[in-house]
Amino acid sequence: MNKNKLYHYVGTTASIMSVLMYVSYIAQIHANLNGQKGNVIQPAVAFVNCILWTIYGLWSKPKDWPIIIANVPGIFLAALTVATGL
């Protein structure tokens, strides 16, 4: 496997794993809405982190789509987790 193909494979796999990690917030959002509030520190930090990585991906030349795609869901799901956890 050449280096470019490996780079693409690792980027795609990392993007999928990142999205799955943020999808796991859905269970906490559900618990928050049912009155079982969780700690909001981790999703708040993830929210800021995802914003910064998304900006980095957008400002890269060319745009770094695996980074953008991996972090945009995290922005929304982390924000929703924080909002429902307060």
ChimeraX attribute file (.defattr): number of C-alpha atoms within 10 A of each C-alpha:
attribute: neighborCount
match mode: 1-to-1
recipient: residues
	/A:1	6
	/A:2	6
	/A:3	8
	/A:4	9
	/A:5	10
	/A:6	11
	/A:7	12
	/A:8	12
	/A:9	12
	/A:10	13
	/A:11	17
	/A:12	17
	/A:13	13
	/A:14	15
	/A:15	19
	/A:16	14
	/A:17	13
	/A:18	18
	/A:19	17
	/A:20	14
	/A:21	13
	/A:22	20
	/A:23	15
	/A:24	11
	/A:25	19
	/A:26	14
	/A:27	11
	/A:28	21
	/A:29	21
	/A:30	15
	/A:31	16
	/A:32	19
	/A:33	13
	/A:34	10
	/A:35	10
	/A:36	11
	/A:37	17
	/A:38	17
	/A:39	13
	/A:40	18
	/A:41	11
	/A:42	12
	/A:43	23
	/A:44	18
	/A:45	13
	/A:46	19
	/A:47	23
	/A:48	15
	/A:49	15
	/A:50	22
	/A:51	17
	/A:52	14
	/A:53	17
	/A:54	24
	/A:55	17
	/A:56	15
	/A:57	20
	/A:58	15
	/A:59	11
	/A:60	11
	/A:61	8
	/A:62	8
	/A:63	14
	/A:64	17
	/A:65	16
	/A:66	19
	/A:67	21
	/A:68	19
	/A:69	17
	/A:70	26
	/A:71	25
	/A:72	18
	/A:73	19
	/A:74	26
	/A:75	21
	/A:76	15
	/A:77	21
	/A:78	25
	/A:79	20
	/A:80	18
	/A:81	27
	/A:82	24
	/A:83	14
	/A:84	19
	/A:85	21
	/A:86	10
